[in-house]
Amino acid sequence: MGPLSREAWAQRLGAFRASPSTFMAGADGEDLGRDLLSDLRSEKLSEQTKVSLLALSLEYPAQLWPDVPAAEAAATSLLDILVLLPPRPSALRRPLLLAATTVLASGGVLGPTSGASCRLLPLLLGLATGRDVGRGFGPISEQRPLQATACECLRELESCKPGLLGGFLGLLRSQLGQEGPIQPLSLLLALALRNTLVVQSGSGAGLKGLLMAGVSSTGSGTWDWTLVEEGHAHLQPQAPCWPATEEGACGLAMLEPSPEEVRELRASVAQLLDTSYLLTPVAQAQLLWLLGWALRGLRGQPPALFKPQLVRLLGTAQLTLLHAVLALKAAFGEALFTSQDEALLLRRLTVAAQHPALPLPTHLFYLHCLLSFPENWPLGPEGEEAAPLLLGPQLCRGLMPSLLHDPMVLLSRLHLLCLLCAEDEEEEKGHFQNLQWYLEELLAGLRQRAALDGGPRALATLCFQASYLVASCLARQPMVLTPLIQGLAQLYQARPVLAPHFVELLDRVGPELGEPLRVVLRQEVVSRPGRDEALRWHLQMLAKVAEGDAQSATLSFLQAAAAHCAHWGLQEALLKVCRALLREGGGAGLADLLQALARQLEDPDGRDHARLYYILLAHLAGPKLGVALGPSLAAPALASSLMAENQGFAAGLIVQEALAPIQLSVGPQRASGPLPVLQLQVEALEPIYSLELRFLVEGQLYAPLEPVHVPCLCPGRPAHPLFLPLRPRQPAPARLEVQALYTTPTGLTCHAHLPPLPVNFADLFLPFPQPPEGAQPGFFEGLWDSCLPKGAESRVWCPLGPQGLETLVSRYLEPFVVVARPPTSYHIAIRLPPNSMLLLRLEAPQVDGVPVALRTDDWAVLPLVGDYLRGLSVTE
């Protein structure tokens, strides 16, 4: 069969990229790699098409040639194609070098027994050092690009096999001052030098003259694999950071080179540093890390070689170079940086972090550098978090957090403020009181925003993140924790719906905040009437904070609440509190409550659950009761035969939490009927029965939603779409929290939380009743006039995608069109539940968009309408 055409290859590659695993499992998957190599030799395909094929081999080499023999054959074939290219300029030489290198590295082929490796390595080294370029391997115009590509390929292979280029350090060093690309060769030499030091330190050998500038011959001889076989060195990440245990782990300090080797090593490092200013900032940062790593591990080698670079780097505006400087400071400390250098760096970071026009990532970077600043002489034990000594309140006055900041910036600045408070308490009481007052005011503002009824979830999350940060940094300062506890109690009093956030906070904080906060929250809950509308949140909180020392007040609250627990979820929450009290030892009052629940609960599972708890309480002592109620059934064998018999019984009665066995997604919109309906697509991952999907919308935007029931779901069988009627109280988007309650084939009842489902603004659109034929213009004009003066009017520019106005209307707005005069004008009427409307006049389209006049009787929807119209061209 002849080579495929460009169109056939485009279709085939598109199918492969859409799902590589599915394509390789199909009928054409096995032949893809072979066909790709075969068509690379064809003269009928253009070079551009061949470059596309080679790009695929760079991205998916393991899928195309999954085993060692296939990878070896593929690399050999790619090298054959490379050698047979005509001497004229070609766009294939560099992709072929990269593809052959990638196949060798990813396929595990690289080694002394590989014929492709023995062909490729001398070729790459010759190209990198300029010895083979211009002598039958490509035209003169391709010399520098080929040299750069060869260096990149060798760097990749050296990363895979540390020590691979150890025997050619002198050759690479001799090429550094000659004509050719400086950056690839510098990075290659630095990496090879660093890996060689690791390998030689592991074997206890010296550098053995490897840095001498003699030229080795690899044209006809075999490649020296000695260092690779001796090495087995752990490859450290090529990033500017030094873990504390790295020096001991690599054993580099054991290497004691001779004076001559030290001179050659320092000369090589100095040569690389002298030309480093010619590299890009990212390449300079990587070079500094590699060279710093090499010198840091050698015993008795001062880092004075880096001192001339600091004059240039301390004033840099490049973030990568600033990060590299801080990494050098962390590595060498006072051996390289004076106290004046340290003060200069801190002032630079502090002033830069206050710039008002900084992008968010850059702002966070400067703050992170301040929080993790490597001091020359840090106080306190190693690893303890503290603010730098030279970073006082006066210097950080412009870095105080504010409610107007982005959440991530606010948390970073708050972290710095907490460290200053922790340091300042021991030194100056006046400054500490000022900082403490500012901190309390900030936390109070965060709690005030989180307490807004129906407020965004992000505000509540930010408040609890800030509270956790303060509790972690200032755990030993009761002057800060006491108002924090009082404020959190007031926040719960104002908004009990935040109970899940409180539970998570209690799980994470230490006893300094956790224990007093539990007491305050328990008192707050039990002081409420048992019929409170936020009962389920009170029960969830009480299950976390209930203790045996205060059972009387807790039991009184539960007895009052039991009469109002008609819903299954409330009964389950009530029994969780009983379970928590059981773990604390129980008592006569709890036994009476469990007996009452076993009689009066409406749900049969709940009654059986309460009866089981009563039996356990009556027959087991405290230690055995704690084991029986533990989180795992894999508990030690108990002396009680009753408990052994009831373990399986308890598992059958308890509604167990599990991973979601279904996938739920939102299907296409159905714009009809009196209410908007969300169409749901459900897919089962395992057989389940009696599925009940429960939906919850936080806040008061929507009326409570009815659960959806499905008798049975099985994997592989198509499921009918589910329809969820929405009852919005305001025409606004929302997010649905979803919980599934179901029965497994083994008879267990489980519940699972599913990912939230979005309700978009467009999901609420409903059409008006269709007016009689011919009355559409008058009907629309009547609606248009009725919007004012009580409503609002605006104009929006709607960008058009490449498909035009007619396609946009037919795709998104067809059910709501009242008057259509294609292609110049459309009148659209949309009904927004519960009792609002949105009217659009789409006027004559222009080159890049269409002007839209709109009216509505609810001005609050104007921002939503603007975002929706502007987003149509993006989704198109």
N, C-alpha and C positions, 0 to 999 in steps of 0.2 A: 504494500500500500504506500502511495506517495505521501509527501509531506502535506500537512493540513494547511489550509489557507489562513490568512490573517484573521478573517471573520470567525472561522471555526475555532481558532486558538483563543480568540477573545471570549467566545461563548463558553469554551471549556474552562478557561481560567476563572471566569466569573462564577461558574458553578462550583469550582473548587474553593475559591475564597469565601463563598457564602457559607460553606460548612465543610472544612477539610476532612473531618472524620467520616461524615456521611458519603462524601465523594470517594474517598479511598476504600470504603466498604462496598461500593458499587462495582459494576462490571468494568468500568473504564479506569478504576483507581490503580489497579496493578500495573497498567501499561503507561501511566502518565510519565513517570520518570524516564522510562526507556524512550518514549516518543519525544520527550523534550530534548534528550541528548542527540537523538537521531536528526531531528529537524534543525538543530543548531548547525549541523554540517550542510544543510540544504542551501543551494544558491537561490532558490525561489523566494525565500523569505527575506524581507528587508532587515537591515541592521536594527532598526527601531523595534521590530517585532522580536528579534532575538534578545535584545536588551530586556524586554518585558519578560521573556522566558527565564533569563538569568536572574532577574529580580525575584522571581518565584523561588528559584533554588536558594537564594540568600535568605528568604523568609521561612521556608518550610523544608529545610534539608532532611530533617529526621523523618518527615512524612513521605518524602519522595524516595529516599533510600534508607530504609529503617534498620538494616543490619550492616555488619562490618564488610562482608564481601561486596554488597551492593554499593556501599559508600566508596570502597577502594576502586571499583570499576568505574564509578561515576567520576571520581577525581582524575583517574587516568584518562578517561575520555575527554574531560574538560582541558587537560593539559595538551592532549593531542590536537584538539581544535585550536588552542592558543598557538602552538608551534607552527601549524599549517596556515596561519593567517598571512595574507600577502603583505609585502613591506610598506604598502601605502597606509596613510592615516586611517585608523579604524576606531569606532566607538566600542569595540568588543574587548579590547585587550584588558582594560582595567576591570570590567565586570567579570571576565573569565578568571583573572587572578583572585578576585574576591570570592568567586563561587568555589574555586578549587580549594582555597583556604578554609572556607566555611564547611565544606563537605568533610574535609579531613578532621577538622576540630570537633564538629558535632557528631560525626559517625564513630569516634573512638579509633580512628585509623592511624593517627600520628604515632610513629614509632620507627625503630631501626629495621623492622621486618617489612615495612610497607614500601613497595616500589614507587608509589605515587609520592610518598613523603621524601624519598631519596631524590626524586626528580624536582620536586617543588622547592625544597629548602635551598639548595645551591642557586636555583634560579632567582628566588626572592632576594637572597643575600647579594648576589651579583647585581641585581637591579638596584637595590638599596644603596650599594656603595658605588654605583655608576660604572661598573666594569663591563657589564653586558649590554647596556643601553647604547645604541648607535652601531653595534656590531652585529647586524642582521636581525635585531629584535626591535622592529618598529622604527619609524622615522625620527629624526632629530627633534621635531616639534613635540613629540610625546615624552621626551626624556624626563622632565620634571614631574609631570603627573604620574608617570609610571614609578619613579623613585618614591614619591609620596605614598602611592598605593602599596608598593612593596614594603615600605616601613610599617604601614598600618597592619598589613598581613603578618609580618614577623612579630609585631607587638601582640597581636591576638594569639599567635602560636606560643610565644614566650609566656603569656599569661596562663595558657593551658598546661604547658610543660616548663615550670620554672627551672632555669639553668640551661635551657636549650641553646642560648646564644652566649653562654659563659666563655667559650673558647674563642670568641670573636670580638671581645670587648676592645682590644687594641685596634682591630680593623675598623670598628665603628667609630672609635674615638679619633682615628686618623682622618676620617671623612668629615668630621664635624666642622673643621675650618675651611673646607673646600667648597666649591660651587655645588649647589643643590638645595633642596628644601630643608630649612633649619628645624622647623617645628617637629615634623615626624621623626627625624633622625635624633633630635634631642630627647624626645619622650621615649624612643626605643632604647637609646643608650642608658637612660636613667632607670628604666624598668629592668633591663638586663643586668645592670650593676647591682641594683637592689636584690634581685633574685639570686644572683651569684653569691652575694654575701650571706644570704640565708642558707644556701646549699653548703657553702664552705664552712660556715659555723656549725652546721649539723654534723659534718664529718670531721671537724677539728682541724681542717687543713687551712693553709693561708691562701692568698690570692695567686701564688705561684707564677707571678709575672704575667697574669692574664691582661693587665692594663697596659702592658708595654705596646708601643706603637708599631710593632712588627705586623706584616700582612700575612695572613694565613691563606692557604690555597684550598679551595673547595671545588675547583672545577672538575677534577678527575678523581680526587680522593673521596673517602667515605666521611660521612658526618660524624662528629664526635658526640656520642650520647652519654659520656661518662658522668657528667654532672647531673643529667636528668635522672639517671638510674640511682645515683647516690643521694639525690635530694629528698624527694617525697616531702618537700616543705609545704607548710600550710600557706595558702595564698591569701594574704591580707587584702581587704578591700582597698581599691585605689582612690581613697578619699582622704581629705585633710583631717584626720582624727587619729589619736593614739589611745587605745584602751590601756587601762592602768596595768593590766597583766601581760601586755603584748611583749615587752622586752624579755620577761622571764619565759614566756611561752615559746618565743622563737629562738632563744638561746644565743642571740647575736652578740651579747656582751662577752661570751666565751672566746670570740675571735680576737686574737692578738697579732695583728700583722707586723711584719718587720718594718724598720724605719724606711727602707726603700719602697715597700708596698704602701706605707702611709703617705709618702711623698707623691706617688703615682695616683693614689686615691684622691688626695686633696687637690692635686692638679686637675684631675678629671672633673671633680665637683666644681672647682673654680671655673673651668672652661665652660661647663654647662650654665653656670650662673651668669657668666659674663655676657652670654648671648640670650639670656632669658627674656630681656626686654623686647626682643623681636617676636615673641610668641603671643598668641591671643591670651586674654586674661584667664580663661578656663584652663588652657594648656599650662600657663605659668603656675597656677595653683597646684595642678597635678605634679608638675616638675618639682616644685618646692617641697611637696609632701614626700615624694620619692627620695629626694636627696636628703631631706631632714631625717627620714627614716634610716637611711644608710649611715649617717653620721651619729645619730642618737644611740645606735646600738653598739658602736665601737668604743671600747674602753679607753678613756684618756684622750678622746678627740674633742677638743672644744669647738663650738659652732661658730667661731669667729668669721668663717667664710661667708656667713649670711649677713654680717654686719653692714657691708656696703649696700646690700639690697634693701635694708630697712630704711635707709635715707630716702629711697624712692617709694617704698611700699607704705610707709606710715602715713603718707598724704594721699594715697590712692582713693579714687571714688568708685572703684570697681568692687562689687560685693564679694566676688569670688576671691580676689586678692586679699581683701580685708579678712575674709574667713581663713585664708592660708596663713596670714600673719598671726592671727589668734591661735591657730593650730601650732605654729612654731613656738609661740609663747607658752602654750601648754606643755610642749615637749621639752624646752630648754630653760624656761623660767629666767631666773636672774643671771644665768650664764650668758644670755644673749640680750636681755631687755633690762635696762636700768629702771630705777623708780621714776625718772623723768619720762621715759618711754611709756611706762604704765599709766602715768597721769595723763599723758597726751592722748593715749588710746581711749581712756575713759571719757575725757572731755569730748573727743571726736564722736564717740558713740552716743553720748548724752545729747549733744547739740544736734547731731543728725537725726536722732529719734524724735526730736521736737519739730522737725520741718513740716509745715502744714500741707505741702503738696506731695508728700510721699505716697506712692502706691501701697496698698495694704500689705502685700508680701514683703516689701522692703522695710516697712515700718515694723512688722513682726520680726524680721531678721535682726534689726538693730536692738530691739528689746530682748530678744533671745540671747544676743551676744552680751548684753549687760547682765542678764540673769545667770549666765554660765561663764562669766569672765574668769579666765585663769590668772589668779594672783601669783605674784612671786613668793610671798610669805603668807599664806592664808592662816587664819586663826581657827582654832577648834579642830575636832577630829576629822580625819580624811573622809570625804564623801558627804559631810554635813553641809546643808544648803545655807548660804549666808550671802549678804550683800558685800561687795568689795569694800575694803577699809577706806579707800579714798573717795568712795561714792556716798557723800553725805546728803542730808535733806536739802541743803542749799543748792547743791549741784543738780538735784533731781526735782527742783521745784516745778519745772515745766513738764514733768512726766507724771503728774498726778492723774489718776483715772477719772473719767467723767461719764455721766450717763449718755452723753452725745457720741461717745466713741463706738466704733465697731465692736461687737462682742469679743472677738479674739484679741483686739487691742486692749479693750477694757480689762480682760482677764490677765493679760501679760503685765500691764501697768499695775493692776491690783497685786499681782505676785511680787513685784518690786516694792510696792508700798508695804506689804506684809514683812518682807525681809528687812526693810528699814525700821519698821516698828520693833521687830525682834532685836535688832542691834541697838536701837536708840534707847530702849528701856533701861539698859544696863549703864548708859553713859550720861545722858542728859534728860532729866525728867520733863523739862519744859517742852523740848522738841517732841518727846514721846506723847505728851498730852495733846499737842496740836495734831500730830499724825493720827492719834487714836480718835480724836474728834472728827477728823476728815473721813477716816475709815467708817466710823459709825454712821455718819451722814450719807455716805455712798451706799452702804448696805441698806439703810432705811429707804433710800430712793429706789433701789432695786426691788425691795419687798413691796413698796407701794405700787410699782408698775405690775409686779406679779400678782397682786391682789385684785386687779381690775377684773370684774366679772366678764367673762367672754373674751378676755385678752388673749393675744397670741401665745401659743405654747413656748415659742422661743424666749419670751420674756421670763416665764417661770423657770425654764431650763437655765438661763443665764443667772438668775438669782440663786439657784441652788448650787451651780458651779462656783459662784463667788463665795458662798457660805462654806462650801467644802474646802476651798483654797485657804480661806482665813482660818478655819479650824485646823488644817494641816500645818500651817506655818506658825500659828500662835497658840498651839495646844496648851502651853504651860503659862498662859497669861489670863488669869480669871477676869482681869479688868476688861478684856476684849470679849471673852466667851460669855460672860453674864448678860450683857445687852444683846448679844447675838442670839442666845437662847430665848430671851424674852421676845425679841422681834420675830423669831420663827414661830413661837406659840401664837402671837397675834396674827401672823400670816395664815396659819391653819384655821384660826377662829374666823377669819374673814373669807377664806376660800378653801373649804374642806376637800374640794375636787382635786387638790394638789397632793392628796394622800400618797399616791404612788411615788412622787418625788421625795416625800419625807421618808418613806420606807427605804428607798435607795440610798438616801443620805445617811440614815442610821446604819445601813449595812457597810458603809465605807469609812465613816469617821471613827476615830479612836474613842476610848472610854472617857477622856476628858470632856468631850462634848456629848457623846452618845448617851451616857448614863443620866446626866441631869436633863437632857432633852427628852428622854423616854418618860421620866417622871412628870415633866410639865405637860407633855402631850397626852399622857394617860389621864391626868387631872382634867385637862381641857375636854377630852372626849366624854368621860363619865359624868361630867357636869351638864351635858346636853340631855334634853328629853329623848327618850327612846323612839319617839315617832318623828324625829327630825327628817326632813326630806333628803338630807345628805347622809342617810343612815348607812348606805353601803360603803361610803368612804370612812365613816366612823368605825365600822366593823373591820375594814381592812387595816386601819391604823391600830385598832385595839389588838388585832391578832399579832402585831409586831411588838407592841409595848406592854402587853399584859404580863404581870408578874404575880407570884404567889403572895407577896407581902400586902397587896392591896386588892384581895379577891372580893371582899364584901362590896365595895363600891362598884367593881366591875360586874359582879353577879347581879346587883340591883339594876344596872344599866341593861344587861342582857335580858333579864326578866321583863323589863318594860319594852325592850325592842322586839322580843319574840312575837308579840301580838301583831306587829306590823310587818313581819317577814313573810308576806304571801308569795312573793316571787321566788323561783328556784335559786336565783343568784344570791338573794339576800339570805336565804336559808343556808346555802353553802358557806357564805361569809360568816354567819353566826356560828356554824359548827367549827370553822377554822379557829375562832376565838376560844371555843371550848377545848379544842385540841391543844392550843397554846397553854391554857390553864392546866390541862392534864400533865403537860411536860413539867410544870412547876410543882406538881404534887397533888393537885385537886383538893377535895374537902367535902364536907357534908352539904354545903350549899351548892356545889357543882353537881353532886349526885342528884339532888332534888331538881335542879334545872334540867339535867339530861333526861330524867324520868318524865318531866313535863313536856320536853321537846319530843320525846318518843311517842307521846300521845297526841299532841296538838298540831305538829307540822303537817301541812297538806301533801307535800311530796313524799311518796313512799320511800324513795332512796334516802331522803333526809331523816325519816323516822328510823329506818334501819341503821343509819349511821349513828344517830344519837343513842340507840339501844346498844350498839356495839361499844361505844365509848363508855356507857354506864357499866357494861359487863367488865371491860378492862379495868375501870376504876375500882370496881367492887372486888376483883379477884387478884390483882397484881399490886405488889408493893412498889415504892417509889423508884428504885433502880431498874426493876424489870419493866415498869411502865414506861420509863424513858427509853429503854431499848426497843420496846414494842412500837413506840411512836416515832422511831428514828426515821431518817430519810430513805434508808435502804432496807429491803427485805432480807438482804444477805447479812443477817445479824447472828451473833453467837447463839448456840442452842440454849434454850431456857429450861429451867426445871419444871415450869408449869406446863402440864399437858394441855390445859385449856388454851394457853397462848399458842402453842404449836398448832393446834387444830384451827385456831381462828386467824392464822396468818393469811392463808388463802382466801378465807371468807372476807377478811378486811380488804384484801386486794380487789375482790369482786364488787364490794359495795362502794369503795371510795372512787370518786370521779377523779381520774388521774390526769395530770398534765402531760402532754406529749407533743412531739413535733407535728406540724401540720401535714396531714396525709393528702391534702388537695392543693391545687393551684387555682386561684381565683383572679379573674381579670375582667375589665370593663369592655363590653362589646360595642357594636355600632349603636348610635343614638336612635331612639324611636320617638319622633316628634308627633304625638297624637294623644288624644284623651284629655281628661280634665286635669291630670297631674303629670308632671315629668316622671318618667320611668327609666331607671338605670338597668340596662341589659347586662347580665353577668354571664360570663363563660366559666364553667367549672370543669376541672380535669382531675380525676382521681389518680393518685399514685399507688394506692392499695385498696382492696375492697373495704367499704365501710357501709354502715346501715344507720337508718334513722338520723340522718344528718340534719342538724338545726344550725343555721347561720344567724348570728345575732349582730346587729349593727348599732353603733353608738356614735353620735356626733357631739363633740365637746362644745359646751356653750348652749346658747338659746337660739341659734340660727335656724334649726330645723326642729319640727315636732318629732317625738319618739317614733322610731321606725319599727315596723312589724318584722318578726323573724321570718326567715324563708326555710321551708322544710323540703327535704329530698328523701324519699324512702330508701333508695339504694344507689350506690355508685360503684362501678368496677373499672379498673384500668383497661384501656383498649376499646371500650364501648363508647360510642358518641353520646354525650349527655345533652339533654335539651337545655336551651338557655333559660336562665332564671330571671325573673322580672321583679325589681325592687321599686315600689312606688315611693317617691320622695315627697315630703311635705315641708317645703321651706317656708319659714316665717319671714324671711327676707331673701330677695334674689341675689344670693352670693355664693361663691364656690365654697367647698368644705372638704374635709377629709374624714372618711368613715373608718372607725376602728372596728375590726371584724374578729369575732370569736366563733369557733366551731365547736359544737357539742355533738358527739357521734358515738356509735357502738362498733366495736371491732368484731371480726368473725369469732373471736374466742369468748365474747360476751362481756368484755370490759367496757365501761363507759369512760370516755376520755374527752378532754377539752383541749383546744389548741388556739393560739393567737395567730392570725394570718396577717400578712403585710397590709398596711392601710390602703384603702381604695380612694383615689381622688374623684371628687365631683367637680367637674369644670363648669365654668360659667355657661358654656354652650349646651351642657347637658340639661339645663333648666328651660331651654327654649321650647315654646309651644306655639302652634299656629292658631290664628283666629278662624272662626267658622267661615267657610267659603261663601262669599256674597253671591247673589244671583248673577247670571250671565249679563254682562254689560254694565253692571253697577260697581265694578271694582274701582274705577277712578274716584267716583264719589265717596265710596266707602273709605278709601284710604285718606282722602282729603278731610273727611269728617273726623277720623281719628287724629290726623295731623293737627287740626285746629283745636281739638279738645285738650291737647297737652298743655297749652298755655292759657292763662298766665301762671298756673300753679306749678307746672313742671319746669323743664329745663331744655335748652336748645344748644347745640354745639356743632362744630364742623371738625372732621378728622380726615387726615390724609392716609389712605390705605395703599401701601405698596403692592404692586402687582408682580407676580412671578412671571416666568416665561410663557405660561399657558393662557394668559389673557383674562378679561373680565368674565366672559361667558362661562369659561371652565370653572372659575372661582365661585360664581354664583350657583352653578349646577352642582358643585361638589359640596358646598357648605350651607347654602341658603335657599335651596330649591323649594322646600316645603313651606317657606314663609313668604314667597313672592306673591304679591297681590296684583301689581301692574308690571308687565315686562314689555319693554321696547328695545329688544336686542338689536345691535350690540351697544347702544348708547345710554340706556337708562333703565333702572329697575327701582320699583317701590316695594319695600319690604316691611311687613308688620309682624312683630314678634310679641307674644304674650308671655310675661314673666310672672310666675306664681309668687305670692298668692294673688295679688291684684294690681300688677303693674304692667306697663307695655313699653315697647321699644320700637320706634319707627325710623327707617333708614331710607334716604334717597341717594342712590348710587348714580352719579352723573356721568357725563361723557369721559371715558378713560383717556389718560394722556400717556406719554411714553413710559414713565416709570411708576405710575400709580393712578388712583382714581379718587377724586374728592367725594366725600360722603357727608351729607347733611343729616343730622339726627335730632330727634326729639323724644323725650320720655317724660312720664309723669312722676318719676322717682329720680331726683338728681343724684342720689347716692350711687347709682349704677354707672355714671359717666366714666369714672376711671376704668371700670371693668370693661365697658364697651370699647374704649380706646385701646386697651391692651389686647382685646380679642381681635379687633380689626387689623391692628398692626401685626399680629401674629399669624394671620392667614397666609401671607406670602411665605413665611418661614416654614410652616407645615406643608405648604404646597410642594 
